């Protein structure tokens, strides 16, 4: 039995230390510059940018960018062919420079100053006042430097050189300082960076034992730690005067704790104060959640003593039209959509998650599978992580774990994804070596690897040594793996890879693998999948029928830039079709298939396809219903098409209601859900729309924080004169933002669109798109105006306020 007990942290700082986010005042230029590290270098003609920043998302899309002639072994390809959209067709390759100036207030010799990078794509070379202070290799890793010895009084010049090589990624990696850069000033006698590790050896409804290990620098120090509940009431305190090997070890008790879970993401606060005599030297405030986790053959995965199965999704790190530049409002919107889905877990694929994403997972209630690498020693791409593995793998794992190990959301680590090292004894040794590093840094959580070469891992022992055997697809091998592996359970670490385009339906509606069409779209009947994968129902059945399958992480929650399977060779396809939710954040039909199963608190009743089929009169047009109810009756213009009930005849009929022989006629398509006694309990209808007439705007948020970073996502749709949505509208729209905000981007979810996200115009796709409005640094009203030829213009007022 593998038992783990853990708490989480979201670290803030008191007055004894300052943390300054270097957000504004940056200059950027792409290209090679000989003397750009020097303070005297003239960067006045460079672009003014804010960080986080992704230089490549502004395009243009170009077929020639990072064009690869390669056989994608993960897809089972044997022959190399030309791939044009594999990395998003955006200009991420090449070298770019960032420069900024800052002053260190009250700088003195008793201070220690750190420079923290949360992500820099890629291979950063960092200079301060013309001198190189350090470098890193992995673009997804967090790292920091002690820059105390390099500082000078007055103004300091920071310069960062980044370079992305061709053939260095399998998807769009982004480019630049895409996550936060911070300056940390503290006393030399202080709590170490990422030096706090909080666990709960006991976590029950009656009592929790909190263990806090705190690494410090300095001698003859005292640590006082106080725990508060979410309302600010003090509930326990510990004072320790002796640190062994510069580490304090404290134990505190909490009576009748609120246990953290996706359903109850309760966070406590711990305040750690470090003293030298009576002088306060450092103070760290930590939000945390108390919970226990365990994995065993007898009970599967348990959270707080209760068995449950992961209802998870995989997410790449780009944020659609924002690229990889991290933005908390965009992440919060993603996770609100996933909450409505009923999702309770996220896998960061295939890299370290952002701090913001983990903070939101703690606050909103998501379990997290934090992943590290897509590649070890053996390459998938020519210039991938294989170049750095020997020198950096341990350092990257250490930084991942130490920076994030206190988040209650993280319930397991992943050491890799579909690594070619699954073959042979060398790969087994690497897997064990990496797992041992994770265990050394965090003995409380298990380690997995997403395995696609399942037969090889059964034969070599690779899968047997892992704490959690993770299978990517290969549903036909689950039984064999369960019999072969000693753990007694299997995790679906990557599942389904069903493909679809929002609002696009192809006839006939039939199961198909790697199906392609002239318009480079995939059918939203949700019956098309990839050659290595399967339809959602195959995984549903495993979850339901096999108690030893502990859950799944679906590929993927949202579409992402790059990897446009099954159109890897088809320009202009440049983003994925895998998502339940498109690149703009608009749910596809498949979202509701999963919602009908995962969201057990709310009703789901979703009808597809749309009902605008001019030219298909008299032809068979299948109708599917995704619903939490077992039975429903379908009507066309008031005429019953019969009652369907979920049954075990096929995997699809077990989870969907399908009327395959419906004859199309314009009008009203209505479904009425029935309870167990055959009584109507809910209904949904779709009408044939007339010509596009007016625009309709719907914002996810109408009040923004006046911080210059906050976002409102406004869904734009077209309706006819009666207000019916026009599902096939493709009008070109224009956007204008005035007042205390600005236009940030737009996205329509079309994987083949070459329109630039940041330009204030875009074509509708399947009748919809999303506009992003960004707040200013001053409060006030923001007005969005959306217009299009022969369409009634729409406006929307938003409010920007100073929010503490």
C-alpha positions in Angstrom: 0.0 0.0 0.0 1.3 3.4 -0.9 0.0 6.0 1.6 0.6 9.8 1.3 -0.5 12.7 3.4 0.1 16.3 2.3 -0.7 20.0 2.6 -0.3 22.9 0.2 1.2 26.3 0.0 0.6 29.5 -1.8 3.5 31.6 -0.5 3.2 35.3 0.2 5.6 37.6 2.0 5.7 39.9 5.0 7.4 43.3 5.4 10.8 41.7 6.3 11.2 40.7 2.6 10.0 42.3 -0.6 9.0 40.5 -3.7 8.8 42.7 -6.8 7.3 41.4 -10.0 9.3 42.8 -12.9 6.2 43.2 -15.1 6.7 46.6 -16.8 9.6 48.5 -18.2 10.9 45.8 -20.5 12.4 46.3 -24.0 12.4 43.4 -26.5 13.9 42.7 -29.9 14.3 39.5 -31.9 17.7 38.9 -33.3 21.4 38.6 -32.4 23.0 41.6 -30.8 26.7 41.6 -29.8 26.6 44.0 -26.9 23.0 43.8 -25.7 24.1 42.7 -22.3 25.9 45.9 -21.6 24.2 48.7 -19.6 25.4 51.2 -22.3 23.6 49.4 -25.1 21.0 51.6 -26.8 17.7 49.7 -26.8 15.6 52.8 -27.4 14.3 51.5 -30.7 13.3 48.1 -29.3 9.7 47.2 -28.7 8.2 48.1 -25.2 6.6 45.0 -23.7 5.2 43.7 -20.5 6.3 40.3 -19.0 4.9 37.6 -19.2 5.4 37.9 -22.9 5.3 35.5 -25.9 7.0 37.0 -28.9 5.8 34.4 -31.4 2.0 34.5 -30.8 1.8 37.7 -32.9 2.7 35.7 -36.0 2.4 35.6 -38.9 1.4 32.0 -39.5 3.7 30.6 -42.1 3.9 27.2 -43.7 7.7 27.3 -43.8 8.2 27.9 -40.1 9.8 24.9 -38.4 8.6 22.7 -41.3 9.6 19.1 -40.4 10.1 16.0 -42.5 9.7 13.4 -39.9 7.9 10.2 -39.0 5.9 10.7 -35.8 6.7 7.5 -33.9 4.1 8.2 -31.3 1.5 8.0 -34.1 2.8 4.7 -35.4 4.3 6.3 -38.5 7.1 4.4 -40.3 7.8 6.8 -43.2 8.9 10.4 -42.8 6.6 13.0 -44.4 6.4 16.8 -44.4 4.7 18.3 -41.4 3.7 22.0 -41.6 1.6 22.8 -38.5 3.2 20.6 -35.9 4.5 23.5 -33.8 1.6 25.9 -34.7 3.2 27.6 -37.7 4.2 30.5 -35.6 7.7 32.1 -35.5 9.0 30.8 -32.2 12.5 29.8 -33.5 15.5 32.1 -33.3 17.0 34.4 -30.7 15.4 37.2 -28.8 16.7 39.7 -26.2 14.9 41.3 -23.2 16.3 44.3 -21.2 15.0 46.2 -18.2 16.4 48.5 -15.5 15.6 48.3 -11.8 16.8 49.7 -8.5 17.2 47.8 -5.2 15.7 49.9 -2.4 17.7 50.1 0.8 20.3 47.7 -0.5 22.9 46.8 2.2 25.4 44.0 2.9 23.1 42.2 5.3 20.6 41.6 2.5 20.3 38.7 0.1 18.8 39.3 -3.3 17.4 36.6 -5.6 16.2 36.8 -9.2 13.5 34.2 -9.9 12.4 33.1 -13.3 9.2 31.0 -13.5 9.7 30.1 -17.1 11.9 31.3 -20.0 11.6 29.8 -23.5 14.3 28.9 -24.1 17.9 28.3 -23.0 18.2 31.6 -21.1 21.5 33.4 -20.7 21.1 36.0 -17.9 23.2 39.1 -17.5 23.3 41.8 -14.8 25.2 45.0 -15.3 27.0 43.5 -18.3 28.2 40.3 -16.4 26.7 36.9 -16.9 25.1 35.6 -13.7 23.9 32.3 -14.9 22.1 30.2 -17.5 19.5 27.4 -17.7 18.4 25.0 -20.4 14.9 23.8 -20.0 12.3 26.4 -21.1 9.6 25.0 -18.8 11.7 24.9 -15.6 11.6 27.4 -12.7 15.0 28.6 -11.5 16.6 31.4 -9.6 20.0 33.0 -9.0 21.5 34.8 -6.0 22.5 38.1 -7.6 23.7 39.8 -4.4 27.3 40.0 -5.5 26.4 41.4 -8.9 24.3 44.4 -7.7 25.4 48.0 -7.5 23.9 51.0 -5.9 21.4 52.9 -8.0 20.2 51.5 -11.3 20.9 48.0 -12.4 20.5 46.6 -15.9 19.1 43.1 -16.5 19.4 41.5 -19.9 18.2 38.1 -20.9 19.1 36.3 -24.2 16.7 33.5 -25.2 17.0 31.1 -28.2 14.7 28.5 -29.6 16.1 26.0 -32.1 14.3 24.4 -35.0 13.1 20.9 -34.4 13.0 21.4 -30.6 9.4 20.7 -29.9 6.4 18.5 -30.9 3.8 21.3 -30.3 3.8 25.1 -30.0 6.2 25.9 -27.1 5.9 29.7 -27.2 8.9 32.0 -27.0 10.3 34.6 -24.5 9.8 35.4 -20.9 6.4 33.8 -20.9 6.1 33.5 -17.1 6.8 35.9 -14.3 10.2 37.3 -13.4 10.6 38.5 -9.7 13.1 40.2 -7.6 13.3 38.9 -4.0 15.0 41.0 -1.3 15.4 39.5 2.2 17.8 39.3 5.1 20.8 37.0 4.8 19.4 35.3 7.9 16.2 34.0 6.4 14.0 31.2 5.2 15.6 29.6 2.1 13.9 29.9 -1.3 11.4 27.0 -1.5 12.7 26.0 1.9 9.3 25.2 3.5 7.8 21.7 3.3 4.5 21.0 5.0 2.9 17.6 5.3 0.2 16.0 7.4 1.2 12.5 8.8 -2.3 12.4 10.2 -5.3 13.9 8.5 -8.7 12.7 9.6 -12.0 14.5 10.3 -11.2 14.4 14.0 -7.6 15.6 14.0 -4.7 16.6 11.8 -1.0 16.5 12.6 0.9 19.1 10.6 4.6 18.7 10.1 6.5 21.7 8.9 10.2 21.4 7.9 11.8 24.8 7.3 15.3 25.2 5.8 17.0 28.5 6.9 20.3 30.4 6.5 21.9 31.7 9.7 22.7 30.6 13.3 21.1 31.0 16.7 17.6 31.6 15.2 14.1 30.9 16.5 11.1 30.0 14.3 7.5 30.8 15.4 4.8 29.3 13.2 1.1 30.2 13.7 -1.8 28.6 11.9 -5.1 30.4 11.1 -8.4 29.2 9.7 -9.9 30.8 6.5 -11.6 33.5 8.6 -8.3 34.6 10.2 -8.9 32.9 13.6 -5.7 31.6 15.2 -6.0 27.9 15.9 -2.5 26.7 16.9 1.1 27.9 17.3 4.6 26.4 17.7 7.9 28.1 18.7 11.2 26.3 18.1 14.5 27.7 19.1 17.0 25.1 17.7 17.5 24.2 14.1 19.4 21.0 13.3 21.5 21.3 10.1 19.8 24.6 9.4 16.4 22.9 9.3 13.6 23.4 11.8 11.2 20.6 12.3 7.8 21.5 13.8 4.7 19.6 14.6 1.3 21.2 15.2 -2.2 19.8 15.8 -5.5 20.9 14.3 -8.7 19.6 15.9 -11.6 18.7 13.6 -9.9 20.1 10.4 -11.7 21.0 7.2 -10.2 18.5 4.8 -9.2 19.8 1.3 -10.9 18.1 -1.6 -12.3 19.2 -5.1 -15.7 19.5 -3.4 -14.3 21.4 -0.4 -11.1 23.3 -1.4 -10.6 24.7 2.2 -7.3 26.5 2.7 -5.7 27.4 6.0 -2.9 30.0 6.5 0.4 29.4 8.3 2.6 32.4 9.2 6.3 31.5 9.8 8.4 34.2 11.6 12.2 33.8 11.9 13.9 35.6 14.8 17.4 36.4 15.8 17.0 37.2 19.5 14.0 39.5 19.5 14.6 40.8 16.0 12.3 39.6 13.3 14.5 38.5 10.4 12.0 36.9 8.0 8.3 36.2 7.6 6.6 33.9 5.2 2.8 33.5 4.9 1.5 30.2 3.5 -2.0 29.2 2.5 -2.4 25.4 2.8 -5.0 22.7 2.7 -5.1 19.6 4.9 -5.8 16.3 3.2 -4.6 12.6 2.8 -4.1 10.5 -0.3 -3.4 6.8 -0.7 -3.1 4.3 -3.5 -3.5 0.5 -3.1 -4.6 -2.6 -4.9 -7.4 -3.1 -2.3 -9.0 0.4 -2.5 -7.5 2.1 -5.6 -7.0 5.8 -5.2 -8.4 7.4 -2.0 -8.7 11.0 -1.0 -9.4 11.6 2.7 -10.1 7.9 3.1 -12.7 7.7 0.3 -12.2 5.8 -3.0 -12.7 7.9 -6.1 -11.6 7.8 -9.8 -9.9 10.7 -11.5 -12.1 12.6 -13.9 -9.2 14.4 -15.4 -8.1 16.2 -18.5 -4.7 16.9 -20.0 -3.8 20.5 -20.8 -1.0 22.0 -22.8 0.4 25.3 -21.4 -0.7 27.7 -24.2 -3.8 29.9 -23.7 -5.0 30.0 -27.2 -4.9 33.5 -28.6 -2.6 34.6 -25.7 0.0 32.1 -26.6 2.0 30.8 -23.7 2.2 34.2 -21.8 0.6 33.1 -18.5 -2.5 35.0 -17.4 -4.4 34.2 -14.3 -7.7 35.5 -15.6 -7.4 33.2 -18.6 -6.5 30.2 -16.4 -9.4 30.9 -14.1 -11.8 31.0 -17.0 -10.4 27.6 -18.3 -10.9 26.1 -14.8 -14.4 27.4 -14.3 -15.4 25.8 -17.6 -13.7 22.5 -16.4 -15.6 22.8 -13.1 -18.9 23.0 -15.0 -17.8 19.9 -16.9 -17.5 18.0 -13.7 -13.7 17.6 -14.1 -11.8 17.1 -10.9 -8.2 16.6 -12.1 -5.7 18.2 -14.4 -2.4 16.8 -15.9 0.1 19.4 -17.0 1.2 18.0 -20.4 4.0 17.6 -20.8 5.8 20.1 -18.6 6.0 21.9 -15.3 2.7 23.8 -14.5 2.7 27.5 -13.8 2.5 28.7 -10.2 -0.8 30.5 -11.1 -2.4 27.3 -12.3 -1.5 25.5 -9.1 -2.7 28.3 -7.0 -6.1 28.2 -8.8 -6.2 24.4 -8.5 -5.8 24.8 -4.7 -8.5 27.5 -4.5 -11.0 26.0 -6.9 -10.5 22.3 -6.2 -8.6 20.3 -8.8 -6.3 17.4 -8.1 -3.2 17.8 -10.1 -0.8 15.4 -11.9 2.4 17.6 -12.2 4.5 16.4 -15.2 8.1 17.1 -15.9 9.4 15.9 -19.2 8.3 14.8 -22.7 11.8 13.5 -23.5 14.7 11.9 -21.6 18.0 10.7 -23.1 16.6 9.3 -26.3 15.3 12.0 -28.7 11.8 12.5 -30.1 12.9 15.6 -31.9 16.4 16.5 -32.9 16.9 19.5 -30.6 14.7 18.5 -27.7 15.4 17.9 -24.1 17.7 15.0 -24.9 20.5 17.5 -25.3 20.2 18.5 -21.6 19.1 15.4 -19.9 22.4 14.3 -18.3 23.3 17.7 -17.0 19.9 19.1 -16.0 17.4 16.4 -15.3 18.1 16.2 -11.6 18.2 20.0 -11.2 14.9 20.4 -13.0 13.2 17.7 -10.9 14.5 19.2 -7.7 13.2 22.7 -8.7 9.8 21.3 -9.8 9.3 19.5 -6.5 10.7 22.1 -4.1 8.8 24.9 -5.8 5.4 23.2 -5.8 5.4 20.3 -3.3 3.2 22.1 -0.8 0.2 22.4 -3.1 -2.6 20.1 -1.9 -3.8 19.9 -5.5 -0.8 17.9 -6.5 -1.5 14.2 -5.9 1.2 12.6 -8.0 4.3 13.5 -10.1 5.0 12.4 -13.6 8.6 11.8 -14.6 7.9 11.6 -18.3 5.5 11.1 -21.2 5.9 8.5 -23.9 9.7 8.6 -23.7 11.5 6.4 -26.2 13.6 5.2 -23.2 10.7 2.7 -22.5 12.8 0.3 -24.6 15.7 -1.6 -22.9 17.5 -1.8 -19.6 18.9 1.8 -19.9 15.4 3.2 -19.8 14.5 1.1 -16.8 17.5 2.5 -14.9 16.6 6.1 -15.9 13.0 5.6 -14.7 14.2 4.3 -11.4 16.8 7.1 -11.1 14.2 9.8 -11.7 11.7 8.2 -9.4 14.3 8.1 -6.6 14.9 11.8 -7.0 11.2 12.6 -6.7 11.0 10.3 -3.6 14.1 12.0 -2.1 12.6 15.4 -2.5 9.1 14.4 -1.6 8.5 11.1 0.1 4.8 11.7 0.3 3.6 11.3 -3.3 3.9 8.6 -6.0 5.5 8.9 -9.4 4.1 7.8 -12.8 5.1 7.9 -16.4 2.7 8.0 -19.3 3.6 4.8 -21.2 2.6 4.2 -24.8 4.9 1.2 -25.5 3.0 -1.0 -23.1 4.2 -4.4 -24.3 7.8 -3.2 -24.1 7.3 -1.9 -20.5 5.7 -5.2 -19.5 8.7 -7.2 -20.8 11.5 -4.8 -19.6 10.3 -4.2 -16.1 9.9 -0.5 -16.8 6.2 -0.4 -15.8 6.7 -2.7 -12.8 9.1 -0.3 -11.0 6.8 2.8 -11.2 4.6 3.7 -8.2 1.7 4.3 -10.6 1.7 2.5 -14.0 0.2 5.1 -16.4 -1.1 3.9 -19.7 -1.5 6.2 -22.7 -4.4 4.7 -24.7 -3.9 1.0 -25.5 -7.2 0.0 -24.0 -6.8 -3.4 -25.5 -3.8 -4.0 -23.2 -5.3 -2.9 -19.9 -6.1 -6.5 -18.8 -2.6 -7.7 -19.8 -0.9 -4.8 -18.0 -3.0 -5.4 -14.9 -2.0 -9.1 -14.8 1.6 -8.3 -15.5 2.3 -5.3 -13.3 2.6 -5.8 -9.5 0.9 -2.6 -8.4 -2.6 -3.9 -8.6 -4.1 -0.9 -10.4 -3.8 1.1 -13.7 -4.1 4.8 -14.4 -5.4 6.1 -17.7 -2.7 8.8 -17.9 -3.8 9.8 -21.4 -7.1 8.7 -23.0 -9.4 9.0 -26.0 -7.8 11.4 -28.5 -11.2 11.8 -30.1 -11.1 14.6 -32.7 -13.8 17.1 -33.7 -14.4 20.6 -34.9 -16.9 22.7 -33.1 -20.3 22.9 -35.0 -19.1 20.9 -38.0 -20.9 17.7 -38.9 -20.0 15.1 -41.6 -22.2 12.5 -43.2 -22.6 9.6 -42.9 -22.1 9.7 -39.1 -19.9 6.7 -38.6 -16.9 5.5 -36.6 -13.6 6.3 -38.3 -9.9 6.4 -37.6 -7.8 9.3 -38.9 -10.6 10.4 -41.2 -9.9 13.5 -43.4 -12.1 15.8 -45.3 -11.4 18.5 -48.0 -12.1 21.3 -45.5 -9.6 19.9 -43.0 -12.2 19.7 -40.3 -13.3 16.7 -38.1 -16.9 15.7 -37.4 -18.6 16.8 -34.2 -20.6 13.6 -34.1 -17.7 12.5 -31.9 -17.1 9.2 -33.7 -13.7 10.0 -35.2 -10.4 9.2 -33.4 -6.7 8.7 -33.9 -5.0 5.6 -35.1 -3.4 4.9 -31.7 -6.5 5.7 -29.7 -10.3 5.2 -29.3 -13.6 6.7 -28.6 -14.6 8.0 -25.1 -17.0 5.2 -24.4 -14.1 2.6 -24.4 -12.6 4.4 -21.5 -15.9 4.9 -19.7 -16.5 1.2 -19.7 -13.1 0.5 -18.2 -13.8 3.1 -15.5 -17.1 1.5 -14.7 -16.4 -2.2 -15.1 -12.8 -2.4 -13.7 -12.3 -1.4 -10.1 -8.6 -1.5 -10.6 -8.7 1.3 -13.2 -8.2 4.4 -10.9 -9.3 7.0 -13.4 -8.4 8.9 -16.6 -6.9 12.0 -18.0 -8.5 12.8 -21.4 -6.5 14.1 -24.3 -7.4 17.0 -24.2 -9.5 19.4 -22.2 -8.9 22.4 -24.5 -7.5 22.6 -28.0 -4.0 23.9 -28.2 -1.6 25.3 -30.8 0.3 22.7 -32.9 -0.2 19.0 -33.4 -3.2 19.2 -35.8 -3.8 15.4 -36.1 -5.2 14.0 -38.3 -4.1 16.9 -40.6 -0.4 17.0 -39.6 0.4 17.2 -43.3 -2.4 19.5 -44.4 -1.7 23.2 -44.6 -3.2 25.4 -43.2 -4.2 23.2 -40.2 -2.1 24.6 -37.3 -3.8 23.7 -34.0 -5.3 20.6 -32.4 -8.7 19.0 -32.8 -8.5 16.9 -29.6 -10.1 19.3 -27.2 -13.6 18.9 -25.6 -13.3 22.7 -25.7 -12.0 24.7 -28.7 -9.1 27.1 -28.9 -11.4 30.0 -28.1 -12.7 28.3 -25.0 -16.1 27.4 -26.5 -17.3 23.9 -25.6 -17.7 21.4 -28.4 -20.5 18.8 -28.4 -18.1 16.2 -26.8 -17.9 18.4 -23.7 -21.5 17.5 -23.0 -20.9 13.8 -23.5 -18.3 14.0 -20.6 -20.5 16.4 -18.6 -23.4 14.0 -18.7 -21.2 11.5 -17.0 -18.9 13.6 -14.8 -21.2 16.4 -13.5 -23.3 14.5 -11.1 -24.7 17.7 -9.4 -26.4 19.3 -12.4 -28.6 18.2 -15.3 -27.1 17.7 -18.7 -29.3 17.7 -21.8 -27.5 18.5 -25.0 -28.9 18.1 -28.6 -26.8 17.8 -31.8 -26.4 18.6 -34.7 -27.6 22.1 -35.4 -30.8 22.2 -37.6 -29.7 24.4 -40.6 -29.3 21.9 -43.4 -30.4 23.5 -46.6 -30.1 21.0 -49.4 -30.5 17.9 -47.1 -34.3 17.9 -47.1 -35.5 14.3 -47.1 -32.1 12.9 -46.3 -31.1 10.9 -43.2 -29.5 13.3 -40.6 -28.7 11.5 -37.4 -29.5 13.2 -34.1 -27.6 12.5 -30.9 -28.4 13.5 -27.3 -25.8 13.7 -24.5 -27.7 13.6 -21.3 -27.6 12.6 -17.6 -31.0 11.0 -18.1 -31.4 7.4 -19.3 -34.3 8.0 -21.7 -35.7 10.7 -24.0 -38.2 11.3 -26.8 -37.3 13.2 -30.0 -39.7 15.4 -31.9 -39.4 17.2 -35.3 -42.0 19.9 -35.8 -44.1 18.2 -33.1 -43.9 14.7 -34.7 -42.4 12.0 -32.4 -39.3 10.2 -33.7 -39.5 7.7 -30.9 -38.0 7.1 -27.5 -34.4 6.0 -27.0 -33.0 4.5 -23.9 -29.4 3.9 -23.0 -28.5 0.2 -23.3 -25.6 -2.2 -23.6 -26.0 -3.1 -27.3 -22.9 -1.1 -28.2 -20.4 1.1 -26.3 -22.1 4.2 -27.9 -25.7 3.3 -27.0 -24.5 2.7 -23.4 -23.7 6.4 -23.0 -25.5 8.3 -25.8 -29.1 8.5 -27.1 -29.0 8.2 -30.9 -31.7 8.5 -33.6 -29.8 7.4 -36.7 -32.6 7.5 -39.2 -34.0 10.9 -38.7 -35.1 12.6 -42.0 -34.2 16.2 -42.1 -36.9 18.9 -42.5 -36.5 22.5 -41.4 -38.2 23.7 -38.3 -37.9 22.7 -34.7 -35.9 19.8 -33.3 -36.9 19.0 -29.7 -35.8 16.4 -27.2 -37.8 15.6 -24.0 -35.9 13.8 -21.2 -37.9 11.2 -19.3 -37.5 9.9 -15.7 -37.5 6.3 -14.7 -41.3 6.2 -14.9 -41.5 7.7 -18.3 -42.5 11.2 -17.2 -41.1 14.3 -18.9 -38.6 16.1 -16.7 -36.6 18.4 -19.0 -36.5 19.5 -22.6 -34.2 21.2 -25.1 -34.9 22.4 -28.7 -33.0 23.7 -31.7 -34.6 25.7 -34.4 -33.7 26.3 -38.1 -32.4 29.8 -38.2 -33.0 32.4 -40.8 -30.5 34.8 -42.3 -27.9 36.4 -39.9 -29.4 39.7 -38.6 -27.7 40.8 -35.3 -24.8 40.2 -33.0 -25.1 39.0 -29.5 -22.4 39.6 -26.8 -22.0 37.6 -23.6 -19.1 38.3 -21.2 -17.7 35.8 -18.7 -17.0 38.7 -16.4 -18.2 42.3 -16.4 -16.1 43.7 -13.6 -12.3 43.6 -14.1 -9.4 44.5 -11.8 -7.7 47.7 -12.9 -4.2 46.1 -12.9 -3.4 46.2 -16.6 -3.6 42.4 -16.8 -7.1 41.3 -16.1 -9.3 40.0 -18.9 -12.9 39.6 -19.9 -13.8 36.9 -22.5 -16.7 38.0 -24.6 -18.4 35.4 -26.6 -19.8 36.8 -29.9 -22.6 35.0 -31.7 -25.0 35.8 -34.6 -28.8 35.5 -34.4 -31.6 35.9 -36.9 -34.5 38.4 -36.5 -36.3 36.0 -34.1 -33.2 35.6 -31.9 -32.3 32.1 -33.0 -28.5 31.4 -33.2 -27.1 31.1 -36.8 -24.9 28.0 -36.5 -23.3 28.3 -39.9 -22.5 32.1 -40.0 -19.1 33.0 -41.2 -19.3 36.8 -41.2 -16.2 38.9 -40.9 -16.4 41.0 -37.7 -14.6 44.1 -36.5 -13.8 45.0 -32.8 -13.2 48.3 -31.1 -12.5 48.9 -27.4 -12.6 52.4 -25.8 -12.4 53.7 -22.3 -10.2 52.2 -19.5 -9.2 49.1 -21.4 -7.9 47.8 -24.6 -8.5 45.1 -27.3 -6.3 42.1 -26.5 -7.1 39.3 -28.9 -9.8 37.3 -30.6 -10.2 33.6 -31.5 -12.8 31.6 -33.4 -11.7 28.1 -32.7 -11.0 27.2 -36.3 -7.9 25.1 -36.5 -7.3 26.2 -40.1 -7.7 30.0 -39.6 -4.6 32.1 -40.5 -6.1 35.4 -39.1 -3.8 36.9 -36.5 -5.2 36.9 -33.0 -4.1 40.4 -32.1 -5.7 42.1 -35.1 -9.1 43.7 -34.4 -11.0 41.7 -37.0 -11.8 38.0 -37.4 -14.3 35.7 -39.2 -16.9 33.8 -37.3 -16.5 30.0 -37.2 -19.7 28.0 -36.8 -21.5 31.2 -35.8 -19.2 32.2 -32.9 -15.9 33.6 -31.8 -14.5 35.1 -28.6 -13.1 38.6 -28.0 -10.6 39.3 -25.2 -10.8 42.7 -23.5 -8.0 43.8 -21.2 -8.2 46.2 -18.3 -6.1 49.4 -17.9 -4.3 50.4 -14.8 -6.9 53.1 -14.1 -10.5 52.3 -13.1 -13.4 53.2 -15.2 -15.8 52.1 -17.9 -14.7 49.9 -20.9 -16.8 49.8 -24.0 -16.6 47.0 -26.6 -18.2 47.5 -30.0 -18.5 44.6 -32.4 -19.7 45.2 -36.0 -20.1 43.3 -39.3 -21.5 44.0 -42.7 -25.3 43.7 -42.9 -25.4 42.9 -39.2 -26.9 44.9 -36.3 -23.9 46.3 -34.3 -23.6 45.2 -30.7 -22.0 47.0 -27.8 -21.1 45.9 -24.2 -20.1 48.0 -21.2 -17.6 46.5 -18.7 -16.3 48.0 -15.5 -12.7 48.2 -14.4 -12.2 48.8 -10.6 -9.3 48.8 -8.1 -9.8 45.4 -6.4 -7.6 44.7 -3.3 
